[in-house]
């Protein structure tokens, strides 16, 4: 089914450690802004998909998260679907909302991603990430990470940091050994994203860092220093999606169309065989009728800078093994051939996991509308979002690639 739909309105909170704010407040702020941006009323929303990953562990709210968040602002009675799909919860909510508009069931729908990750007990926050793997395999996975990690660095996996930092660190060491990728190239990704994030008022971190400052920062797990890793934070992002007919009725001046959105789950495959990102991207490019050379910009899932390097390769922005050189070349920086993570990415904008996928759509929509000020990509016409999460065997458990076109 070829995906259809028009992004009519977007809204987003700043991503930060909002210790004083809960899911209801964060969600309400994003939804209210999106509805206002779309020029509609609450009563026009016909259905809602709400992406959230960790509320059950962090706040104790299970089962009816969307209803709890949306009822106080007056969204009631309509169908509400709660979506939990690891770090891809938000992008999955958006994918499903678009699918229902494409199928003709609704003309106006809401996709909301919202997350509260900060907690006085950090172990509870880290437990939310540990829940995104097979629990029967978790202990063996932690033991393997400790055994294969640098001496003295493996013991904190899942305790003093998210275990996924160790997963990415392992991938980074393998990439460095095989392709000659350097620590300076990893740092170049973080430095580039820090510049982009400095221009984004909704980013969690806005300080500009040099490559040297990134390399000199505290080591999390070799070769990843602190600025190379996404922080824990809270936030919400919302998108109103409408049918083509409704978009014409609303008279949207700069319609942003969903031309493809592809969702897949991971599977076991050989280390050199295509994985979830490649599968989603190839289907998305085919569905959209375009190739990677036509992209104006990309928002990708950089839970660490290694995630961006691997994504650039898998999305065919460069050849396999060339992701580090691509970052070092400046081609993924604003003004470059294909700017990547103009929002600052997860490492600077922040990564409240359930909100991340929808936040990518917010950034890309605003870029395609020409509303990003000093971080605006010139002549932005086609944009891609890649968001995945969890771990199933040797793959991401869930992966989504979406392409938008002005």
Beta strands, then each sheet from edge to edge (+ up, - down):
strand 1: 6-12
strand 2: 47-51
strand 3: 79-83
strand 4: 108-116
strand 5: 219-221
strand 6: 224-225
strand 7: 234-242
strand 8: 256-265
strand 9: 297-299
strand 10: 339-340
strand 11: 382-389
strand 12: 398-405
sheet 1: 3+ 2+ 4+ 7- 1+ 8- 12+ 11- 9- 10-
sheet 2: 5+ 6-
end
